[in-house]
Amino acid sequence: MRKNILYGDLIVIEKNKKKQLKSCVWTEGDLMYKNNKIVNVLNSKVVGQTAINLGYTEVKKNDEIRNNITGAYE
């Protein structure tokens, strides 16, 4: 599932005080921004989406043998 990447201004709690941050980038649904709790989103716009993870790919074993002296494939 893809999530939206957002850009905008946030209000976070930093060291038990509310602080307004400008020009932040975060993912939709995040509760934390740089280890600070997000209290309010002042404004935001969607600038992209996260990549789709298609899972693992298959690999094949290489049957070529390296030369013990040069390290080149034979």
C-alpha positions as CSV (number, residue, x, y, z in Angstrom):
1,M,0.0,0.0,0.0
2,R,1.4,3.4,-1.0
3,K,1.4,6.3,1.5
4,N,1.4,10.0,0.6
5,I,4.5,12.1,1.3
6,L,3.4,15.4,2.7
7,Y,5.2,18.8,2.9
8,G,4.1,21.6,5.2
9,D,4.1,23.2,8.7
10,L,3.7,21.3,11.9
11,I,3.3,21.9,15.6
12,V,5.3,19.4,17.7
13,I,6.1,18.9,21.3
14,E,9.8,19.3,21.9
15,K,11.2,19.1,25.4
16,N,7.7,19.5,26.9
17,K,7.0,22.7,24.9
18,K,5.0,23.2,21.8
19,K,7.1,24.4,18.8
20,Q,6.1,25.3,15.3
21,L,8.2,23.9,12.5
22,K,8.2,25.1,8.9
23,S,9.0,23.2,5.7
24,C,8.7,19.7,7.1
25,V,8.5,16.5,5.1
26,W,6.7,13.5,6.6
27,T,4.6,10.5,5.6
28,E,0.8,10.4,5.9
29,G,-0.1,8.7,9.2
30,D,3.1,9.5,11.0
31,L,2.7,10.3,14.7
32,M,6.3,11.5,15.2
33,Y,8.6,13.9,13.4
34,K,12.3,13.6,14.2
35,N,11.5,12.0,17.6
36,N,9.0,14.7,18.5
37,K,5.3,14.1,18.8
38,I,3.1,15.8,16.1
39,V,0.4,17.8,17.8
40,N,-1.2,19.6,14.9
41,V,-0.7,20.0,11.1
42,L,-1.1,23.6,10.1
43,N,-1.0,23.2,6.4
44,S,0.3,20.5,4.0
45,K,0.3,19.4,0.4
46,V,1.0,16.1,-1.2
47,V,4.4,16.0,-3.0
48,G,4.6,12.3,-3.8
49,Q,4.0,8.7,-2.8
50,T,6.2,6.1,-1.2
51,A,7.6,3.3,-3.4
52,I,5.8,0.0,-3.9
53,N,7.6,-3.0,-2.3
54,L,7.3,-5.9,-4.7
55,G,9.0,-8.4,-2.5
56,Y,12.1,-10.4,-3.0
57,T,13.6,-11.3,-6.4
58,E,15.0,-14.7,-7.4
59,V,18.7,-15.1,-7.9
60,K,20.7,-17.7,-9.7
61,K,24.0,-19.2,-8.6
62,N,27.0,-18.2,-10.6
63,D,28.6,-21.4,-12.1
64,E,31.8,-19.6,-13.2
65,I,35.0,-20.4,-11.3
66,R,37.6,-17.8,-10.4
67,N,41.3,-18.3,-10.9
68,N,43.1,-18.7,-7.6
69,I,46.0,-16.5,-8.7
70,T,44.4,-13.6,-10.7
71,G,40.9,-13.7,-9.4
72,A,39.6,-13.5,-13.0
73,Y,36.7,-15.7,-14.1
74,E,37.8,-18.7,-16.3
